[in-house]
Amino acid sequence: MGEASATEPERRDGEATGDGVVVTRALTKRYRGGQLAVDGLQLTVPEGSVFGFLGPNGSGKTTTIRMLMGLIEPTSGTAHVLGRPMPRSARAVLPRVGALIEGPALYGFLSGRDNLLRYDAADPTADPRTRRARVAAALDRVGLTAAAGKKAKAYSLGMKQRLGLASALLQPRRLLVLDEPTNGLDPQGMREIRTLVRELASDGTTVFLSSHLLDEIEQVCTHAAVMARGRLIAQGPVSELAAGARGRLVVTTPDPADAARVLEEQGIADVVVAGERVTGEAPARDLAEVNAALVAAGVRVRGFGVERASLEDAFVALTGEGFDVAG
Ligand SMILES: Nc1ncnc2c1ncn2[C@@H]1O[C@H](COP(=O)(O)OP(=O)(O)OP(=O)(O)O)[C@@H](O)[C@H]1O
């Protein structure tokens, strides 16, 4: 089942491809129309991580995932998945990778269970003797046991997405690749998928998931890569990425207009007033001086501090632009 062939010995992760489940070097895709969708991508996804692939719509995430899965050829550069080159080793690699890309393909007239049975039967590496048991376990895993006998066309979007995840879980996987797994779900459905992703990761499966939702990445991912216009802007542990951005200075005061004026005089950038909260970019200089200036100007300071930077702050700091491109 998906073992390395004699002609292409499997490299241990850490050799030649660097220490990663997914490693790309100068990976580039230019579509026929001339669109440079992915530009010189250097990605390293550590084993056991929940890796968020983050970027606004059109930043090249799906194109990258399609190259990783061997669905399209890169224009130049290399992609290794589980230590082997793609798309050349797709036949050996893909059985050990569970993927959910661009929504699950389902037969509406079949029940959820029958969809999985059929899907599994189409997989030449799947053992028919264990099929029913594996399908039942996957349904249980995603919380669809009670609805397993219902026709898939009667499923909600969230249930369809869960069924798609179940199809990725029919066999033990070292890597799960999920393209926008919460797209189109309501907040409850999103929470459920996030919980599921965390559970899968706690079993040791590396999860690579793309998202255009910053808070989603912050909530579930240990690591992230940030894309913008086909290029990698940053990657690393989520905590370090967020720490790379300065937080925001927050002043709580009944005198917000005066506070804003003083902060601006003190050279604080991006001062924003919202009710009694005045915020600005945290300065590099001593905050005690800023506080003293507020007090000296007669501003009644009720609260003063720096809020931890979010990944969104990091993104804005890195790209100089907001994240909401197309929702
Ligand atoms: N088959 C294609 N032919 C030509 N251009 C394409 C093709 N697929 C995508 N593109 C372009 O490549 C760029 C990257 O698209 P891609 O779908 O990879 O981005 P994305 O980050 O996954 O965005 P989304 O979240 O909207 O899917 C976009 O400018 C897109 O218009």
The ligand as a Gaussian input file, in Angstrom:
#p B3LYP/6-31G(d) Opt

LIG

0 1
 N       -6.527000      27.567000     -14.356000
 C       -6.128000      28.825000     -14.245000
 N       -5.744000      29.526000     -15.350000
 C       -5.318000      30.809000     -15.262000
 N       -5.227000      31.487000     -14.108000
 C       -5.583000      30.855000     -12.970000
 C       -6.049000      29.491000     -12.979000
 N       -6.325000      29.135000     -11.699000
 C       -6.049000      30.211000     -10.931000
 N       -5.596000      31.239000     -11.684000
 C       -5.162000      32.569000     -11.191000
 O       -4.027000      32.362000     -10.351000
 C       -4.100000      33.209000      -9.200000
 C       -4.052000      32.369000      -7.942000
 O       -5.238000      31.618000      -7.836000
 P       -5.517000      30.521000      -6.713000
 O       -6.836000      29.906000      -7.000000
 O       -4.344000      29.636000      -6.599000
 O       -5.598000      31.428000      -5.417000
 P       -6.204000      31.086000      -4.004000
 O       -5.311000      31.747000      -3.021000
 O       -6.416000      29.634000      -3.864000
 O       -7.568000      31.844000      -4.034000
 P       -9.031000      31.299000      -3.718000
 O       -9.115000      31.274000      -2.229000
 O       -9.903000      32.347000      -4.342000
 O       -9.147000      29.964000      -4.394000
 C       -5.358000      34.034000      -9.351000
 O       -4.997000      35.267000      -9.904000
 C       -6.203000      33.221000     -10.313000
 O       -7.027000      34.072000     -11.053000

